[in-house]
Amino acid sequence: MRVFTYSEARQKLSTVLDLARREEVVIARRGGETFCLTYKIEPKSPFDVPAIKTKATTRDILAAVKASRAREPGPAGHRGAHAQVHKLEARTAD
């Protein structure tokens, strides 16, 4: 734990913030008040994913999803859905 006076913290704010990433930092004011500075990590949404570039249209994606949901067990149904996904992959690769 590191303790800084208010004046020190103000003058070296960048250093104080970097230090707060690794350890607890206390800022003491003249009147005796103390403040604890901590690093806060914001949780990210599981839906926050990086984008990809593709030439696939919304219609193509929806068709592939529909085909994958409609397929029946067995080789015949699998081939239909596989063909739709293959189409999407081909557009994405261009």
FILO-206862 format. One line per 5 residues: number of its first residue (from 1); their letters; for each residue x, y, z of N, C-alpha, C. Coordinates in Angstrom, 3 decimals, always signed. Each point is the difference from the previous one (the first is absolute). Layout:
N
NUM> a> X,Y,Z,X,Y,Z,X,Y,Z | ...
END
This chain:
94
1> mrvft> +0.852,-1.175,+0.000,-0.852,+1.175,+0.000,+0.897,+1.237,+0.000 | -0.347,+0.920,-0.897,+0.749,+1.261,-0.088,-0.918,+1.139,+0.437 | +0.579,+0.945,+0.709,-0.756,+1.160,+0.471,+0.593,+1.251,-0.643 | -0.874,+0.815,-0.565,+0.405,+1.265,-0.615,-0.780,+1.125,+0.662 | +0.626,+1.152,+0.100,-0.769,+1.175,+0.415,-0.831,+0.428,-1.208
6> ysear> -0.995,+0.816,+0.262,-0.855,+0.495,-1.075,+0.839,+0.715,-1.061 | +0.932,+0.839,+0.448,+0.843,+0.759,-0.934,+0.870,-0.920,-0.841 | +0.603,-1.022,+0.633,+0.824,-0.965,-0.746,-0.839,-0.743,-1.042 | -1.161,-0.442,+0.424,-0.877,-0.760,-0.902,-0.409,+0.853,-1.201 | -0.281,+1.265,+0.249,-0.390,+0.897,-1.079,+1.156,+0.209,-0.974
11> qklst> +1.206,+0.165,+0.514,+1.166,+0.239,-0.847,+0.420,-1.244,-0.784 | -0.198,-1.167,+0.584,+0.439,-1.261,-0.618,-1.190,-0.905,-0.331 | -1.088,+0.582,-0.439,-1.238,-0.761,-0.189,+0.191,-1.217,-0.904 | +0.688,+0.149,-1.101,+0.212,-1.120,-0.912,+0.725,-1.154,+0.697 | +1.035,+0.319,+0.749,+0.757,-1.015,+0.738,-0.861,-0.654,+1.072
16> vldla> -0.779,+0.812,+0.698,-0.877,-0.514,+1.064,-1.026,-0.977,-0.592 | -0.574,+0.346,-1.154,-0.988,-0.876,-0.626,+0.639,-1.309,-0.475 | +1.201,+0.072,-0.558,+0.709,-1.216,-0.412,+0.286,-0.888,+1.210 | +0.389,+0.609,+1.088,+0.297,-0.740,+1.220,-1.267,-0.657,+0.566 | -1.123,+0.690,-0.116,-1.272,-0.526,+0.518,-0.435,-1.266,-0.734
21> rreev> +0.521,-0.225,-1.202,-0.305,-1.255,-0.715,+0.607,-1.192,+0.723 | +1.100,+0.217,+0.704,+0.744,-1.099,+0.614,-0.198,-0.115,+1.508 | -0.266,+1.131,+0.651,-0.127,-0.039,+1.460,-0.936,+1.099,+0.480 | -0.341,-0.078,+1.260,-0.888,+0.988,+0.598,+0.734,+1.329,+0.154 | -0.689,+1.087,-0.341,+0.572,+1.341,+0.122,-0.923,+0.818,+0.907
26> viarr> +0.611,+0.672,+0.966,-0.759,+0.848,+0.923,+0.439,+1.447,-0.217 | -0.983,+0.881,-0.085,+0.274,+1.432,-0.131,-0.467,+0.669,+1.288 | +0.930,+0.700,+0.658,-0.298,+0.643,+1.280,-0.110,+1.511,-0.189 | -1.073,+0.557,+0.526,-0.174,+1.456,-0.059,+0.490,+0.630,+1.296 | +0.179,+1.291,-0.046,+0.517,+0.747,+1.147,-0.830,-0.174,+1.270
31> ggetf> -1.298,-0.035,-0.138,-0.892,-0.089,+1.168,-0.072,-1.386,+0.618 | +0.748,-0.963,-0.539,-0.007,-1.350,+0.562,-0.867,-0.991,-0.767 | -0.758,+0.498,-0.964,-0.821,-0.911,-0.796,+0.904,-0.847,-0.901 | -0.366,-1.259,-0.178,+0.749,-0.869,-0.910,-0.967,-0.625,-0.998 | +0.505,-0.196,-1.187,-0.789,-0.586,-1.084,+0.798,-1.146,-0.602
36> cltyk> -0.681,-1.089,-0.263,+0.647,-1.171,-0.587,-0.286,-0.008,-1.500 | +1.043,-0.142,-0.797,-0.124,-0.039,-1.453,+0.208,-1.435,-0.456 | -0.988,-0.561,-0.674,+0.111,-1.388,-0.474,-0.296,-0.064,-1.486 | +0.571,-0.990,-0.636,-0.200,-0.237,-1.423,-1.241,-0.866,-0.170 | -0.892,+0.427,-0.868,-1.248,-0.728,-0.204,-0.039,-0.555,-1.416
41> iepks> -0.219,-1.295,-0.104,-0.127,-0.650,-1.303,-1.480,-0.154,-0.305 | -0.419,+0.568,-1.117,-1.399,-0.099,-0.408,-0.240,-1.353,-0.661 | -1.002,-0.728,+0.465,-0.298,-1.277,-0.662,-0.528,+0.252,-1.407 | +0.378,-0.877,-0.925,-0.460,+0.146,-1.378,-1.144,-0.962,-0.263 | -0.852,+0.393,-0.889,-1.128,-0.839,-0.385,+0.497,-1.184,-0.823
46> pfdvp> -0.595,-1.180,+0.194,+0.381,-1.135,-0.848,-0.394,+0.231,-1.457 | -0.858,+0.974,-0.244,-0.415,+0.308,-1.364,+0.909,+1.036,-0.665 | +0.971,+0.497,+0.735,+0.943,+0.972,-0.529,+1.124,-0.758,-0.702 | -0.224,-0.289,-1.274,+0.966,-0.791,-0.773,+0.523,+0.840,-1.158 | +1.216,-0.257,-0.438,+0.537,+0.772,-1.119,-0.759,-0.311,-1.294
51> aiktk> -0.121,+0.986,-0.838,-0.701,-0.165,-1.271,+0.907,-0.689,-1.017 | -0.634,-0.630,-0.985,+0.754,-0.598,-1.100,-0.496,+0.605,-1.304 | +0.871,+0.060,-0.992,-0.405,+0.498,-1.302,-0.485,-1.177,-0.827 | -1.154,+0.156,-0.608,-0.571,-1.064,-0.817,-0.866,+0.608,-1.096 | -0.116,-0.738,-1.086,-0.901,+0.426,-1.073,-1.360,-0.674,+0.142
56> attrd> -0.160,-0.822,+1.032,-1.272,-0.669,+0.241,-1.039,+1.048,+0.375 | -1.179,-0.157,-0.558,-1.089,+0.922,+0.318,-0.808,-0.560,+1.159 | -0.867,+0.824,+0.541,-0.892,-0.466,+1.061,-0.830,-1.161,-0.505 | -0.446,+0.090,-1.230,-0.807,-1.076,-0.599,+0.802,-1.313,-0.038 | +1.277,+0.079,-0.372,+0.856,-1.198,-0.033,+0.127,-0.625,+1.387
61> ilaav> +0.231,+0.831,+0.990,+0.169,-0.501,+1.365,-1.289,-0.635,+0.501 | -1.119,+0.670,-0.239,-1.284,-0.548,+0.434,-0.316,-1.313,-0.714 | +0.349,-0.094,-1.280,-0.226,-1.242,-0.749,+0.846,-1.136,+0.577 | +1.228,+0.286,+0.357,+0.873,-1.020,+0.583,-0.528,-0.459,+1.356 | -0.480,+0.946,+0.811,-0.571,-0.354,+1.306,-1.258,-0.835,-0.194
66> kasra> -0.860,+0.417,-0.914,-1.241,-0.740,-0.270,+0.317,-1.412,-0.477 | +0.965,-0.127,-0.895,+0.376,-1.314,-0.513,+0.564,-0.879,+1.105 | +0.791,+0.583,+0.892,+0.586,-0.805,+1.074,-1.059,-0.450,+0.995 | -1.035,+0.801,+0.192,-1.077,-0.373,+0.916,-0.960,-1.005,-0.630 | -0.131,+0.045,-1.319,-0.963,-0.859,-0.695,+0.561,-1.371,-0.335
71> repgp> +1.284,-0.168,+0.077,+0.577,-1.269,-0.432,-0.480,-1.148,+0.874 | -0.150,-1.117,-0.678,-0.441,-1.216,+0.679,+1.237,-0.817,+0.338 | -0.112,-0.873,+1.013,+1.145,-0.856,+0.305,+0.346,-0.874,-1.197 | +1.240,-0.210,-0.210,+0.417,-0.856,-1.106,+0.743,+0.793,-1.048 | +0.635,-0.698,-0.953,+0.845,+0.647,-0.994,-0.737,+0.963,-0.925
76> aghrg> -1.243,-0.279,-0.396,-0.694,+0.859,-0.959,-0.234,+1.401,+0.573 | -0.522,+0.085,+1.208,-0.249,+1.298,+0.621,+1.285,+0.743,+0.292 | +1.009,-0.731,+0.375,+1.288,+0.626,+0.320,+0.617,+0.647,-1.231 | -0.145,-0.636,-1.145,+0.586,+0.552,-1.222,-0.643,+1.328,-0.382 | -1.329,+0.104,+0.181,-0.683,+1.250,-0.343,+0.504,+1.175,+0.826
81> ahaqv> +0.084,-0.207,+1.300,+0.483,+1.061,+0.882,+1.468,+0.280,-0.265 | +0.748,-1.057,-0.269,+1.428,+0.151,-0.256,+0.233,+0.851,-1.256 | -0.845,-0.196,-1.005,+0.136,+0.781,-1.235,-0.237,+1.486,+0.272 | -0.999,+0.314,+0.843,-0.283,+1.404,+0.320,+1.180,+0.627,+0.746 | +0.550,-0.725,+0.949,+1.132,+0.513,+0.754,+1.201,+0.165,-0.926
86> hklea> +0.166,-0.949,-0.922,+1.097,+0.088,-0.961,-0.125,+1.262,-0.855 | -1.231,+0.328,-0.406,-0.251,+1.226,-0.768,+0.453,+1.218,+0.803 | -0.371,+0.025,+1.286,+0.376,+1.120,+0.863,+1.523,+0.092,+0.117 | +0.645,-1.136,+0.207,+1.452,+0.006,+0.137,+0.670,+0.524,-1.280 | -0.545,-0.375,-1.142,+0.572,+0.444,-1.263,-0.110,+1.515,-0.151
91> rtad> -1.132,+0.566,+0.421,-0.161,+1.463,-0.089,+0.921,+0.718,+0.975 | +0.178,-0.593,+1.187,+0.841,+0.608,+1.028,+1.461,+0.010,-0.426 | +0.428,-1.048,-0.700,+1.404,-0.128,-0.390,+0.415,+1.001,-1.069 | -0.937,+0.517,-0.769,+0.352,+0.933,-1.102,+0.534,+1.303,+0.491
END
